[in-house]
Amino acid sequence: MDNISKMVILAAAALVCGCGVKKKNEPAAVTQERIPVVSVSTVERRDVAHSEVYSSTVLANVTNNIAPQTGARIQKIRAEVGDFVSAGQILAEMDRVQLDQARLKLVNDSTELARLRGLYEVGGLSKSDYDAAELGYKVSRTSYANLLENTILRAPVSGVVTARNYDRGDMYTMTQPIFTVQQITPVKLLVGISESDYSRVNRGDKVTVEADALPSRRFQGTIQRIYPTMDASSHTFNAEVIVPNADRALRPGMFARVTVTFDTQNSVMIPDIAVIKLQGSGQRMAYVVTESGVAQLRVLTLGVHVGKEYEVLSGLDEGDKVVVKGQSSLQDGVKVKVEQ
């Protein structure tokens, strides 16, 4: 190989080796920093109802056990379980022997009193004898009225017959009532409320009642009575709620939930997805985007949870831009880009 050929080969090799070598003073490529993209929601103020939900059981407003004063044989049964009865309606009739005897005595005493009144008025009878006859008549009248009430048994209230413990011809033995009648228009519920809320509950407050057996219905009730004492073990007091129940849909024994609204406040509300829960500390926080486009971490004090929103008692102001998407990768003080 001649000298010219050797020089060509060496020049080519030098060219190949120098292709991938960076010059000593050549500047490095500039890497562009990635800016997080977030979605925000504007903080607003709204009226927020402060309420609690309590479990309770539907009760009859009045429960009457129908029975005669003394033992006797049942002659007639005029109502059955499930019947709706009106106040004064006859439910059963007992043996009438004593009643008939008392009626005859009352008629006799009434006739005798009328005869003696005539004698007394013309001076043919002393006042003491007339007073004794009048007293005997009054005793007979009272005895007859009592036997009448305990022989012909009537419903004292309008309601539904929920129990019948005897049949026609049975001897009433005074062990349990013949009938039980419950008034269910209205019904009532006893709600156990925490003693810390005692001053926030007032007679006449409106409540909402929902029953598991009637999932599509909501009933309006009123706090009728507030019990004056606390349960020492549970630290609760009872509030008696009355529900009109005009269509008799609610029945005694149903499980129900009672929503009691204590007050309404105008508060800052934010979506619950904006709230960050700090594990192990119980703190709640949220990122706010400032006017300069910087993510700022705020510590929050939360109130009630309503639907998909939280009430914020402190940490945010109306008009703040709170981050609702993309906060998982943020750090306090970083520059962000708001998604349009």
PEQUI-V267360 format. One record per backbone hydrogen bond with DSSP energy under -0.5 kcal/mol. NH is the residue of the N-H (numbers start at 1). CO is the residue of the C=O. E is the energy in kcal/mol with one decimal. If there is no record, write none. Layout:
NH|CO|E  NH|CO|E
This chain:
6|2|-1.7  7|3|-1.8  8|4|-1.6  9|5|-2.0  10|6|-2.0  11|7|-1.9  12|8|-1.9  13|9|-2.1  14|10|-2.1  15|11|-1.7  16|12|-2.1  17|13|-2.2  18|14|-1.4  19|15|-0.5  19|16|-1.0  21|18|-0.7  22|20|-0.5  26|23|-1.5  36|335|-0.6  38|337|-2.7  39|325|-2.0  41|322|-2.5  43|320|-2.9  44|269|-1.1  46|267|-2.5  48|265|-3.7  50|263|-3.3  51|49|-0.8  52|260|-2.0  54|258|-2.8  56|256|-2.6  58|254|-2.7  59|188|-3.0  61|183|-2.1  61|186|-0.9  62|183|-0.8  64|181|-3.2  66|64|-0.6  66|179|-2.9  67|65|-0.6  74|170|-3.1  75|73|-0.6  75|93|-2.3  76|93|-2.0  78|91|-3.4  79|91|-0.5  82|161|-3.3  83|80|-2.0  85|83|-0.6  85|159|-2.9  88|155|-3.8  89|86|-2.3  91|153|-3.5  92|153|-1.3  93|76|-2.0  94|151|-3.3  95|73|-1.9  100|96|-2.9  101|97|-2.2  102|98|-2.4  103|99|-2.2  104|100|-2.3  105|101|-2.2  106|102|-2.1  107|103|-2.4  108|104|-2.3  109|105|-2.8  110|106|-2.2  111|107|-2.2  112|108|-2.6  113|109|-2.3  114|110|-1.9  115|111|-2.0  116|112|-2.6  117|113|-2.1  118|114|-1.3  119|115|-1.5  120|116|-2.7  121|117|-2.2  122|118|-1.1  123|120|-1.1  124|119|-3.1  125|119|-0.6  130|126|-2.0  131|127|-2.8  132|128|-1.9  133|129|-1.9  134|130|-2.4  135|131|-2.4  136|132|-2.1  137|133|-1.9  138|134|-2.1  139|135|-2.2  140|136|-2.1  141|137|-2.4  142|138|-2.3  143|139|-2.5  144|140|-2.4  145|141|-2.2  146|142|-2.2  147|143|-2.4  148|144|-2.7  149|145|-2.1  150|146|-1.6  151|147|-0.7  151|148|-0.8  152|148|-2.4  153|92|-2.5  153|151|-0.8  155|89|-2.3  159|85|-2.1  160|182|-2.5  161|83|-2.6  162|160|-0.6  162|180|-2.7  163|180|-1.1  165|178|-2.0  166|178|-0.6  169|74|-2.5  170|167|-2.0  172|72|-3.1  172|170|-0.7  178|66|-1.8  179|66|-1.7  180|163|-1.9  181|64|-2.9  182|160|-2.6  183|62|-3.1  184|182|-0.6  186|243|-0.5  187|243|-2.2  188|59|-2.7  189|241|-2.1  190|57|-0.5  191|189|-0.6  191|239|-2.5  192|190|-0.5  193|191|-0.8  193|237|-2.9  195|235|-2.4  197|194|-1.9  198|195|-1.5  200|197|-1.3  201|197|-0.6  201|198|-1.0  204|223|-3.0  205|202|-1.9  207|221|-2.3  208|259|-1.9  209|219|-3.2  210|257|-2.4  211|214|-0.5  212|255|-1.4  214|211|-1.3  215|212|-0.5  217|214|-1.9  219|209|-3.0  221|207|-2.5  222|242|-2.2  223|205|-2.6  224|222|-0.8  224|240|-2.8  225|240|-1.4  227|225|-0.5  227|238|-2.8  231|236|-3.3  232|230|-0.6  235|231|-2.3  236|231|-0.5  237|193|-2.4  239|191|-2.2  240|225|-3.3  241|189|-3.2  241|239|-0.6  242|222|-2.8  243|187|-2.5  244|220|-0.5  248|245|-1.7  253|58|-3.0  254|251|-1.9  256|56|-2.7  257|210|-3.1  258|54|-3.4  259|208|-3.0  259|257|-0.5  260|52|-2.7  260|258|-0.6  261|206|-0.7  261|259|-0.6  262|50|-3.0  262|260|-0.6  263|50|-1.0  265|48|-2.6  267|46|-2.8  267|265|-0.8  268|312|-0.7  269|44|-2.6  270|310|-2.0  272|308|-2.5  274|271|-1.7  275|272|-1.1  276|285|-3.7  278|276|-0.6  278|283|-2.4  279|277|-0.7  281|278|-1.5  282|278|-1.4  284|300|-0.6  285|276|-2.6  286|298|-1.9  288|296|-2.9  289|321|-2.7  290|288|-0.6  290|294|-2.6  293|290|-1.9  295|334|-2.9  296|288|-3.0  298|286|-3.0  300|284|-3.5  301|314|-2.2  302|300|-0.5  303|311|-3.6  306|304|-0.6  306|309|-2.3  307|305|-0.5  309|306|-1.8  310|270|-2.7  311|304|-2.4  312|268|-2.9  313|301|-3.3  313|311|-0.6  314|301|-1.2  319|43|-2.3  320|317|-2.0  322|41|-2.6  322|320|-0.8  323|287|-2.8  324|39|-2.7  325|39|-1.4  329|326|-0.8  330|327|-1.3  333|295|-3.4  334|331|-1.8  336|293|-2.8  337|36|-2.9  339|38|-3.9
